[in-house]
Amino acid sequence: MNNMGFFSTLRSRFERNRLGELLVQRGKLTPDQLKLALKRQKETQTNLGTVLRELNFISAGQIRTTLVEQAGYRTLAAGFALFVSVTAMAGGIAKASPLNSVKPAAQGGDTQGMVYKAAYNPNAKIITPPSAIQKAPMAYPDLFGSREVGSKDITAFKKWTEILVKLEDVSFKPSQLEQFFALPVAAKVAAVNEYVNKITYIEDKDNYGQNDYWATPEEFFARGGDCEDFAIAKYALLKKLGITEDRMRLAIVQDTVKNIPHAVLIVYTDDGAMVLDNQSRQTKQMADVTRYKPIYSINSNGWWRHLT
């Protein structure tokens, strides 16, 4: 009975692996991206692969590879069904358990990377290894030595909530994404910071005729922008690349050197909290940045007031 239960569970897992689920499992798509794509699919009544391409989430090559893998799962499900029925009749289920046939890694087997390697397509332009996606941490270190008072209600921050809505439909050119997808997290964060910092800095009053305008990434890459526009573009780009929003905060700080307000992006990595700043070409550990006094920080899940 135990082995029959094992086969039934394994077969059900094979059968329910759909395109979107497989893409998330392989680290090629984030849960937020899948949620948005499914919503768009429902609205447009088109297939999921078409929607994912239109949103620039993944390449056509990745879709083809995953569809082949999906077909493989269904074939395996049918094969296991036949195998279970034949071995059950022969009374040999216990001896035929595939757990005994898997070759240990020490003997040349690969019990963890087998499925991922089968899905790997060397001709695909974008390959995101599972290690490139980070889960949210259990706790954050206090920003720049401050004491944090948090709230989940961000409705008072109109400019930020408006930007978050616009980011749901943000679209990046494939060339803006492909160069970063395969990088591990720390390298990805550093590369995105350097890439975005190449854009021209320009004050809002000169760019839009307003004292404080928060630009979308499309506007920013087309026209340049000021400090919060740099931070927003990095936030949006890293989100597209698989960094969860729980790992990022837009931080409004006081620059104690220039004595002016400033905006930076904080990314919490397994190597520590990193500061992505348009005033610095390289990312820095938060502990190494002493010129900023935090005022508040915010992401899509809440905001934090910082007290010294």
Residue frames relative to the residue before (quaternion, step in Angstrom):
aa qw qx qy qz dx dy dz
M 1.0000 0.0000 0.0000 0.0000 0.00 0.00 0.00
N 0.6374 0.5381 -0.3380 0.4357 3.59 0.98 -0.77
N 0.6794 0.4818 -0.2917 0.4703 3.56 0.97 -0.91
M 0.6139 0.5289 -0.3539 0.4671 3.57 1.06 -0.69
G 0.6381 0.5206 -0.3257 0.4645 3.58 1.02 -0.77
F 0.6173 0.5491 -0.3361 0.4522 3.57 1.06 -0.78
F 0.6854 0.4849 -0.2858 0.4620 3.56 0.89 -0.98
S 0.6410 0.5288 -0.3272 0.4499 3.58 0.99 -0.82
T 0.6541 0.5092 -0.3020 0.4708 3.56 0.99 -0.88
L 0.6690 0.5020 -0.2985 0.4596 3.56 0.90 -0.94
R 0.6551 0.5118 -0.3176 0.4561 3.55 0.96 -0.86
S 0.6579 0.5055 -0.3185 0.4584 3.61 0.93 -0.84
R 0.6261 0.5265 -0.3386 0.4649 3.59 1.08 -0.68
F 0.6370 0.5168 -0.3290 0.4678 3.59 1.01 -0.77
E 0.7059 0.5025 -0.2807 0.4127 3.55 0.85 -0.99
R 0.7455 0.4292 -0.2453 0.4470 3.60 0.99 -0.73
N 0.4721 0.6645 -0.4595 0.3528 3.61 1.20 0.11
R 0.0675 -0.8065 0.5871 -0.0153 3.53 -0.24 1.31
L 0.7405 -0.4358 0.2719 0.4333 3.53 -1.32 0.32
G 0.7033 0.4744 -0.2824 0.4479 3.59 0.73 -1.04
E 0.6550 0.5177 -0.3112 0.4540 3.57 0.96 -0.88
L 0.6527 0.5123 -0.3165 0.4596 3.57 0.97 -0.84
L 0.6473 0.5213 -0.3229 0.4527 3.59 0.97 -0.82
V 0.6507 0.4921 -0.3129 0.4864 3.60 1.03 -0.75
Q 0.6558 0.5214 -0.3128 0.4474 3.58 0.93 -0.90
R 0.7135 0.4395 -0.2549 0.4825 3.59 1.04 -0.73
G 0.5191 -0.6671 0.4074 0.3459 3.62 1.25 0.04
K 0.5053 0.6565 -0.4233 0.3668 3.60 1.21 0.32
L 0.7676 0.1838 -0.0880 0.6077 3.55 1.30 -0.30
T 0.3513 -0.7254 0.5446 0.2319 3.58 -0.98 0.78
P 0.6374 -0.5249 0.3812 0.4159 3.63 -1.16 0.41
D 0.6372 0.5249 -0.3315 0.4566 3.61 1.01 -0.74
Q 0.6441 0.5130 -0.3199 0.4686 3.57 1.02 -0.80
L 0.6479 0.5092 -0.3201 0.4674 3.59 0.97 -0.83
K 0.6339 0.5362 -0.3288 0.4500 3.57 0.96 -0.87
L 0.6717 0.4850 -0.2951 0.4760 3.59 0.92 -0.90
A 0.6592 0.5172 -0.3113 0.4484 3.59 0.95 -0.88
L 0.6561 0.5045 -0.3149 0.4646 3.61 0.97 -0.81
K 0.6192 0.5300 -0.3349 0.4727 3.56 1.09 -0.71
R 0.6652 0.4892 -0.2938 0.4816 3.58 0.96 -0.91
Q 0.6203 0.5488 -0.3391 0.4461 3.60 1.04 -0.77
K 0.6549 0.5131 -0.3045 0.4638 3.55 0.97 -0.90
E 0.6737 0.5058 -0.2934 0.4519 3.57 1.00 -0.84
T 0.7758 0.3731 -0.1725 0.4787 3.58 0.94 -0.92
Q 0.3006 -0.7805 0.4915 0.2427 3.58 1.29 -0.36
T 0.4774 0.6220 -0.4699 0.4055 3.58 1.02 0.82
N 0.6184 -0.5521 0.3868 0.4039 3.58 -1.24 0.25
L 0.6535 -0.5657 0.3477 0.3635 3.54 -1.18 0.66
G 0.6212 0.5597 -0.3473 0.4245 3.59 0.98 -0.78
T 0.6486 0.5151 -0.3088 0.4676 3.59 0.99 -0.86
V 0.6510 0.5195 -0.3107 0.4579 3.57 0.96 -0.90
L 0.6600 0.5152 -0.3097 0.4506 3.58 0.92 -0.90
R 0.6504 0.4972 -0.3190 0.4775 3.59 1.02 -0.73
E 0.6549 0.5191 -0.3154 0.4496 3.61 0.95 -0.86
L 0.6939 0.4534 -0.2633 0.4936 3.58 1.13 -0.69
N 0.3872 -0.7425 0.4579 0.2985 3.59 1.33 -0.08
F 0.3210 0.7605 -0.5051 0.2521 3.59 1.09 0.67
I 0.8014 -0.0181 0.0455 0.5961 3.58 0.96 -0.85
S 0.5485 -0.6212 0.4543 0.3269 3.56 -1.27 0.33
A 0.6474 -0.5066 0.3988 0.4065 3.54 -1.31 0.33
G 0.6156 0.5636 -0.3387 0.4344 3.58 1.07 -0.73
Q 0.6519 0.5100 -0.3145 0.4648 3.57 1.00 -0.80
I 0.6325 0.5281 -0.3319 0.4592 3.56 1.03 -0.79
R 0.6557 0.5100 -0.3179 0.4571 3.58 0.91 -0.90
T 0.6514 0.5250 -0.3148 0.4482 3.56 0.94 -0.91
T 0.6966 0.4745 -0.2776 0.4611 3.57 0.89 -0.94
L 0.6135 0.5349 -0.3508 0.4631 3.59 1.09 -0.64
V 0.6206 0.5208 -0.3347 0.4812 3.58 1.08 -0.74
E 0.6517 0.5060 -0.3094 0.4728 3.58 0.99 -0.87
Q 0.6305 0.5378 -0.3294 0.4525 3.56 1.02 -0.83
A 0.6456 0.5061 -0.3134 0.4783 3.58 1.00 -0.85
G 0.6243 0.5449 -0.3294 0.4525 3.56 1.09 -0.75
Y 0.6343 0.5293 -0.3290 0.4576 3.57 1.00 -0.82
R 0.6715 0.4969 -0.3079 0.4555 3.56 0.93 -0.89
T 0.6278 0.5229 -0.3322 0.4712 3.55 1.07 -0.75
L 0.6478 0.5104 -0.3131 0.4710 3.56 1.00 -0.84
A 0.6235 0.5414 -0.3434 0.4474 3.58 1.01 -0.77
A 0.6639 0.4874 -0.3030 0.4795 3.57 0.93 -0.90
G 0.6490 0.5300 -0.3116 0.4482 3.57 1.00 -0.86
F 0.6603 0.4982 -0.3058 0.4716 3.56 0.99 -0.84
A 0.6122 0.5456 -0.3546 0.4491 3.58 1.03 -0.71
L 0.6691 0.4853 -0.2906 0.4820 3.55 0.95 -0.91
F 0.6457 0.5388 -0.3148 0.4400 3.56 0.97 -0.92
V 0.6568 0.5189 -0.3084 0.4520 3.55 0.95 -0.94
S 0.6857 0.4884 -0.3008 0.4480 3.57 0.86 -0.93
V 0.6669 0.5037 -0.3095 0.4536 3.61 0.95 -0.83
T 0.7043 0.4584 -0.2749 0.4672 3.58 0.85 -0.96
A 0.5970 0.5571 -0.3686 0.4443 3.57 1.11 -0.59
M 0.6646 0.4918 -0.3088 0.4702 3.55 0.96 -0.85
A 0.6906 0.4683 -0.2812 0.4740 3.58 1.05 -0.69
G 0.4312 -0.7214 0.4458 0.3081 3.57 1.27 -0.14
G 0.5855 0.6278 -0.3468 0.3777 3.56 1.19 0.42
I 0.2398 0.8172 -0.5014 0.1523 3.57 1.16 0.39
A 0.6775 0.5130 -0.3165 0.4215 3.61 0.78 -0.95
K 0.7032 0.4584 -0.2776 0.4672 3.57 0.94 -0.82
A 0.7148 0.4760 -0.2556 0.4440 3.57 1.12 -0.60
S 0.3288 0.7735 -0.4937 0.2234 3.61 1.23 0.12
P 0.4349 -0.7210 0.4708 0.2635 3.61 -0.73 1.04
L 0.5055 0.6389 -0.4380 0.3801 3.61 1.18 -0.26
N 0.6829 0.4775 -0.2857 0.4734 3.55 1.12 -0.60
S 0.6863 0.4937 -0.2806 0.4544 3.55 1.24 -0.38
V 0.5263 0.6208 -0.4197 0.4018 3.60 1.25 -0.14
K 0.3583 -0.7500 0.5191 0.1991 3.54 -0.77 1.03
P 0.4506 -0.6983 0.4738 0.2912 3.66 -0.64 1.00
A 0.6212 -0.5615 0.3963 0.3764 3.55 -1.18 0.62
A 0.6307 0.5538 -0.3356 0.4277 3.58 1.04 -0.74
Q 0.7169 0.4027 -0.2397 0.5162 3.58 1.25 -0.45
G 0.7056 -0.4628 0.2543 0.4725 3.54 1.24 0.38
G 0.5450 0.6148 -0.4059 0.4002 3.58 1.27 0.01
D 0.2076 -0.7555 0.6072 0.1321 3.56 -1.32 0.20
T 0.0870 -0.8492 0.5205 0.0202 3.55 0.01 1.27
Q 0.7070 0.4462 -0.2740 0.4754 3.63 1.18 -0.30
G 0.7881 0.3471 -0.1836 0.4741 3.59 0.82 -0.88
M 0.3779 0.7757 -0.4573 0.2152 3.59 1.28 -0.04
V 0.7077 0.4533 -0.2738 0.4676 3.59 0.77 -1.01
Y 0.6451 0.5297 -0.3272 0.4430 3.58 0.96 -0.86
K 0.6666 0.4944 -0.3104 0.4636 3.58 0.95 -0.87
A 0.6302 0.5309 -0.3431 0.4509 3.58 1.06 -0.68
A 0.6968 0.4602 -0.2733 0.4776 3.57 1.12 -0.64
Y 0.5256 0.6615 -0.4083 0.3458 3.59 1.19 -0.33
N 0.0735 -0.7852 0.6147 0.0139 3.55 -0.86 0.97
P 0.3232 -0.7867 0.4860 0.2012 3.62 -0.28 1.16
N 0.6538 0.5143 -0.3180 0.4549 3.59 1.23 -0.34
A 0.5292 0.6195 -0.4174 0.4024 3.56 1.27 -0.22
K 0.4765 -0.7007 0.4574 0.2697 3.56 -0.99 0.86
I 0.7817 0.2507 -0.1210 0.5580 3.59 1.11 -0.67
I 0.0596 0.7762 -0.6234 0.0731 3.56 -0.67 1.12
T 0.0757 -0.8073 0.5851 0.0158 3.58 -0.61 1.12
P 0.2708 -0.7644 0.5574 0.1780 3.62 -0.35 1.13
P 0.6234 -0.5655 0.3767 0.3869 3.61 -1.06 0.64
S 0.6226 0.5684 -0.3447 0.4128 3.62 1.07 -0.63
A 0.6115 0.5755 -0.3514 0.4140 3.59 1.23 -0.34
I 0.6555 0.4603 -0.3167 0.5081 3.60 1.26 -0.12
Q 0.1554 -0.8077 0.5642 0.0713 3.56 -0.83 1.00
K 0.3713 -0.7031 0.5627 0.2264 3.52 -1.07 0.78
A 0.6250 -0.5534 0.3917 0.3868 3.54 -1.23 0.45
P 0.4658 -0.6796 0.4847 0.2937 3.61 -1.01 0.76
M 0.6045 -0.5646 0.4186 0.3749 3.56 -1.26 0.33
A 0.8066 -0.0196 0.0492 0.5888 3.61 1.04 -0.73
Y 0.3656 -0.7199 0.5490 0.2163 3.54 -1.21 0.54
P 0.4207 -0.6279 0.5632 0.3340 3.59 -1.15 0.45
D 0.5627 -0.6026 0.4371 0.3594 3.58 -1.08 0.64
L 0.4959 -0.6902 0.4451 0.2820 3.56 -0.90 0.97
F 0.8673 -0.0755 0.0233 0.4915 3.54 -0.89 1.05
G 0.7118 -0.4950 0.2554 0.4279 3.57 0.98 0.89
S 0.4870 0.6745 -0.4326 0.3476 3.60 1.22 0.22
R 0.4076 -0.6413 0.5686 0.3151 3.53 -1.36 0.03
E 0.2752 -0.8115 0.5024 0.1158 3.57 -0.72 1.09
V 0.0867 -0.7376 0.6670 0.0594 3.53 -1.18 0.78
G 0.1227 -0.8647 0.4869 0.0148 3.58 -0.31 1.26
S 0.0528 -0.7620 0.6444 0.0366 3.53 -1.35 0.42
K 0.4112 -0.7107 0.5156 0.2448 3.56 -1.12 0.68
D 0.6036 0.5739 -0.3465 0.4316 3.60 1.26 -0.25
I 0.0177 -0.8272 0.5608 -0.0315 3.60 -0.36 1.24
T 0.3506 0.7868 -0.4627 0.2097 3.59 1.26 0.16
A 0.6234 0.5592 -0.3503 0.4195 3.61 1.10 -0.55
F 0.6603 0.4950 -0.3048 0.4755 3.59 1.20 -0.42
K 0.1738 -0.8613 0.4705 0.0818 3.55 0.46 1.29
K 0.6650 0.5021 -0.3225 0.4490 3.59 0.83 -0.89
W 0.6712 0.4950 -0.2996 0.4633 3.57 0.98 -0.84
T 0.6759 0.4810 -0.3103 0.4642 3.61 0.86 -0.87
E 0.6194 0.5263 -0.3452 0.4692 3.60 1.09 -0.61
I 0.6426 0.5106 -0.3175 0.4750 3.57 1.02 -0.80
L 0.6323 0.5413 -0.3397 0.4379 3.60 0.94 -0.83
V 0.6321 0.5169 -0.3287 0.4746 3.59 1.02 -0.77
K 0.6769 0.4944 -0.2919 0.4606 3.58 0.92 -0.90
L 0.6321 0.5530 -0.3338 0.4280 3.58 1.09 -0.69
E 0.5326 0.6215 -0.4121 0.4003 3.60 1.20 -0.37
D 0.7696 0.3167 -0.1665 0.5289 3.58 1.12 -0.65
V 0.3577 0.7528 -0.4945 0.2467 3.58 1.21 0.23
S 0.1120 -0.7911 0.6002 0.0365 3.56 -1.04 0.81
F 0.1491 -0.7773 0.6073 0.0693 3.54 -0.90 1.00
K 0.5295 -0.5984 0.4883 0.3510 3.54 -1.16 0.56
P 0.6081 -0.5644 0.4022 0.3872 3.62 -1.06 0.65
S 0.6436 0.5383 -0.3291 0.4332 3.58 1.02 -0.77
Q 0.6396 0.5233 -0.3240 0.4605 3.58 1.21 -0.48
L 0.7287 0.4300 -0.2258 0.4828 3.58 1.19 -0.44
E 0.6508 0.5883 -0.3282 0.3504 3.56 0.87 -1.02
Q 0.6595 0.5400 -0.3179 0.4152 3.58 0.99 -0.80
F 0.7366 0.4291 -0.2249 0.4719 3.60 1.21 -0.43
F 0.5274 0.7060 -0.3998 0.2521 3.60 1.09 -0.68
A 0.7566 0.4256 -0.2287 0.4405 3.58 0.79 -0.98
L 0.5230 0.6597 -0.4103 0.3506 3.61 1.24 -0.16
P 0.4966 -0.6011 0.5143 0.3571 3.60 -1.14 0.50
V 0.7367 -0.4900 0.2379 0.4008 3.54 -1.20 0.59
A 0.6923 0.4832 -0.3034 0.4418 3.61 0.70 -1.02
A 0.6706 0.4822 -0.2952 0.4803 3.58 0.95 -0.85
K 0.6174 0.5524 -0.3351 0.4487 3.57 1.08 -0.74
V 0.6602 0.5056 -0.3023 0.4659 3.58 0.91 -0.93
A 0.6741 0.4924 -0.2957 0.4644 3.59 0.90 -0.92
A 0.6749 0.5042 -0.2992 0.4481 3.58 0.94 -0.87
V 0.6414 0.5093 -0.3235 0.4739 3.59 1.00 -0.78
N 0.6307 0.5323 -0.3372 0.4529 3.60 0.96 -0.81
E 0.6843 0.4782 -0.2861 0.4703 3.58 0.87 -0.93
Y 0.6433 0.5364 -0.3192 0.4434 3.58 0.99 -0.85
V 0.7039 0.4606 -0.2735 0.4665 3.59 0.79 -1.01
N 0.6499 0.5507 -0.3204 0.4142 3.59 1.02 -0.76
K 0.5556 0.6049 -0.3926 0.4138 3.60 1.26 -0.14
I 0.5538 0.6087 -0.3912 0.4121 3.59 1.26 -0.33
T 0.5754 -0.6295 0.4163 0.3152 3.55 -1.12 0.78
Y 0.3469 -0.7104 0.5747 0.2114 3.56 -0.99 0.90
I 0.1265 0.7782 -0.6065 0.1027 3.56 -0.91 0.96
E 0.4920 -0.6775 0.4664 0.2852 3.58 -0.93 0.92
D 0.6137 -0.5834 0.3952 0.3561 3.57 -1.13 0.70
K 0.6576 0.5276 -0.3267 0.4271 3.60 0.94 -0.82
D 0.6792 0.4499 -0.2819 0.5068 3.57 1.16 -0.57
N 0.6979 0.4843 -0.2582 0.4602 3.57 1.13 -0.69
Y 0.8328 0.1341 -0.0192 0.5367 3.57 0.87 -0.98
G 0.4709 -0.6805 0.4441 0.3436 3.59 1.23 -0.06
Q 0.6306 0.4859 -0.3389 0.5015 3.59 1.22 0.52
N 0.5497 -0.6309 0.4357 0.3316 3.54 -1.16 0.57
D 0.8111 0.0413 0.0142 0.5832 3.61 1.06 -0.70
Y 0.1353 0.7844 -0.5850 0.1556 3.57 -0.19 1.31
W 0.2126 -0.7772 0.5818 0.1108 3.59 -0.79 1.03
A 0.2319 -0.8328 0.4959 0.0827 3.54 -0.32 1.32
T 0.4802 -0.6072 0.5403 0.3297 3.54 -1.26 0.47
P 0.6540 -0.5029 0.3682 0.4288 3.62 -1.16 0.31
E 0.6211 0.5353 -0.3553 0.4488 3.62 1.01 -0.72
E 0.6626 0.4895 -0.3012 0.4803 3.58 0.94 -0.88
F 0.6546 0.5346 -0.3124 0.4337 3.55 0.93 -0.90
F 0.7084 0.4484 -0.2798 0.4678 3.62 0.80 -0.93
A 0.6671 0.4923 -0.3021 0.4704 3.60 1.17 -0.50
R 0.8349 0.2354 -0.0655 0.4931 3.59 0.95 -0.89
G 0.4948 -0.6110 0.4615 0.4110 3.59 1.22 -0.28
G 0.0408 -0.8198 0.5710 0.0182 3.57 -1.24 -0.05
D 0.5222 -0.6174 0.4730 0.3499 3.55 -1.31 -0.07
C 0.8371 -0.3147 0.1177 0.4318 3.56 -1.34 0.02
E 0.6965 0.4533 -0.3129 0.4600 3.62 0.84 -0.83
D 0.5992 0.5549 -0.3639 0.4479 3.60 1.14 -0.51
F 0.6041 0.5320 -0.3438 0.4836 3.59 1.09 -0.69
A 0.6858 0.4944 -0.2857 0.4512 3.58 0.87 -1.00
I 0.6523 0.5139 -0.3138 0.4603 3.61 0.98 -0.84
A 0.6466 0.5189 -0.3223 0.4568 3.59 0.95 -0.85
K 0.6528 0.5000 -0.3117 0.4761 3.60 0.99 -0.81
Y 0.6208 0.5468 -0.3258 0.4577 3.57 1.01 -0.85
A 0.7041 0.4722 -0.2650 0.4594 3.57 0.82 -1.04
L 0.6684 0.5064 -0.3008 0.4542 3.57 0.94 -0.89
L 0.6725 0.4837 -0.2985 0.4740 3.59 0.93 -0.86
K 0.5989 0.5437 -0.3588 0.4658 3.58 1.09 -0.64
K 0.6444 0.5121 -0.3136 0.4735 3.59 0.97 -0.84
L 0.7136 0.4548 -0.2419 0.4749 3.55 1.09 -0.73
G 0.6980 -0.5363 0.2565 0.3992 3.57 1.23 0.33
I 0.5155 0.6078 -0.4475 0.4058 3.61 1.21 0.07
T 0.3886 -0.7416 0.4888 0.2452 3.60 -0.63 1.06
E 0.5902 -0.6039 0.4065 0.3489 3.55 -1.14 0.65
D 0.5632 0.5868 -0.3891 0.4325 3.59 1.17 -0.44
R 0.6667 0.5010 -0.2872 0.4712 3.58 1.23 -0.47
M 0.7455 0.3804 -0.2034 0.5081 3.61 1.23 -0.14
R 0.0049 -0.7696 0.6379 0.0264 3.53 -1.24 0.56
L 0.3340 -0.6544 0.6360 0.2362 3.51 -1.17 0.71
A 0.0993 -0.8179 0.5665 0.0193 3.59 -0.64 1.10
I 0.2015 -0.7393 0.6332 0.1088 3.55 -0.90 1.02
V 0.0072 -0.8249 0.5595 -0.0806 3.56 -0.57 1.21
Q 0.3937 -0.6481 0.5806 0.2963 3.52 -1.36 0.15
D 0.2989 -0.7346 0.5844 0.1719 3.55 -0.73 1.10
T 0.2631 -0.8135 0.5016 0.1318 3.57 -0.28 1.26
V 0.5944 0.5463 -0.3710 0.4589 3.60 1.25 -0.20
K 0.7666 0.3153 -0.1645 0.5346 3.58 0.88 -0.99
N 0.3102 -0.7790 0.4820 0.2544 3.57 1.33 -0.30
I 0.5596 0.5475 -0.4103 0.4677 3.57 0.89 1.01
P 0.5417 -0.5749 0.4770 0.3855 3.61 -1.22 0.36
H 0.0462 -0.7942 0.6054 -0.0253 3.55 -1.13 0.69
A 0.2377 -0.7615 0.5855 0.1443 3.59 -1.24 0.43
V 0.0046 0.7728 -0.6343 0.0229 3.56 -1.02 0.88
L 0.3760 -0.6814 0.5648 0.2745 3.54 -1.31 0.18
I 0.1895 -0.7547 0.6190 0.1067 3.56 -0.98 0.90
V 0.0497 -0.7774 0.6267 0.0194 3.59 -0.88 0.94
Y 0.2557 -0.7718 0.5685 0.1259 3.56 -0.71 1.12
T 0.0297 -0.8013 0.5964 -0.0365 3.57 -0.46 1.25
D 0.6539 -0.4977 0.3811 0.4236 3.55 -1.28 0.12
D 0.6559 0.4852 -0.3011 0.4936 3.57 1.30 -0.27
G 0.7175 -0.3953 0.2480 0.5171 3.58 1.28 0.09
A 0.6255 -0.5241 0.4175 0.3997 3.55 -1.34 0.07
M 0.1626 -0.8013 0.5735 0.0498 3.57 -0.76 1.13
V 0.2868 -0.7441 0.5831 0.1551 3.57 -1.07 0.83
L 0.1173 -0.7700 0.6262 0.0355 3.57 -0.76 1.15
D 0.0300 0.8365 -0.5277 0.1445 3.52 -0.24 1.37
N 0.4227 -0.7072 0.4965 0.2734 3.60 -0.83 0.89
Q 0.6232 0.5291 -0.3432 0.4625 3.61 1.27 -0.19
S 0.7380 0.2982 -0.1981 0.5720 3.57 1.31 0.01
R 0.4454 -0.7114 0.4771 0.2607 3.55 -0.74 1.04
Q 0.7640 0.3245 -0.1716 0.5306 3.58 1.01 -0.77
T 0.5063 -0.6011 0.5114 0.3477 3.54 -1.21 0.52
K 0.1535 -0.7872 0.5924 0.0759 3.55 -1.18 0.61
Q 0.5335 -0.5701 0.5076 0.3643 3.53 -1.22 0.51
M 0.5628 -0.6279 0.4126 0.3445 3.56 -0.92 0.87
A 0.6311 0.5562 -0.3359 0.4238 3.59 1.02 -0.74
D 0.6824 0.4873 -0.2792 0.4680 3.57 1.21 -0.48
V 0.6407 0.4962 -0.3208 0.4902 3.60 1.29 -0.08
T 0.0506 -0.8501 0.5233 -0.0293 3.58 -0.44 1.21
R 0.5929 0.6298 -0.3590 0.3505 3.60 1.22 -0.24
Y 0.7037 0.4877 -0.2591 0.4470 3.60 1.22 -0.33
K 0.1688 -0.7343 0.6505 0.0956 3.52 -1.13 0.86
P 0.3287 -0.7903 0.4765 0.2010 3.64 -0.37 1.17
I 0.2650 -0.7463 0.5927 0.1465 3.55 -1.10 0.81
Y 0.7334 -0.2577 0.1543 0.6099 3.55 0.84 -1.02
S 0.1658 -0.7526 0.6253 0.1227 3.56 -1.31 0.38
I 0.0786 -0.8213 0.5640 -0.0357 3.57 -1.12 0.70
N 0.0290 0.7449 -0.6653 -0.0407 3.54 -1.29 0.48
S 0.7457 -0.3987 0.2575 0.4677 3.61 -1.15 -0.30
N 0.6992 0.4985 -0.2574 0.4431 3.59 1.22 -0.40
G 0.8001 -0.1625 0.1226 0.5643 3.59 1.19 -0.30
W 0.2828 -0.7328 0.5801 0.2158 3.54 -1.33 -0.14
W 0.2333 -0.7731 0.5837 0.0853 3.53 -1.26 0.59
R 0.2389 -0.7285 0.6243 0.1499 3.56 -0.99 0.94
H 0.2449 -0.8019 0.5351 0.1031 3.56 -0.88 0.95
L 0.1150 -0.8004 0.5883 0.0090 3.51 -0.75 1.15
T 0.2558 -0.7591 0.5792 0.1512 3.57 -1.06 0.75
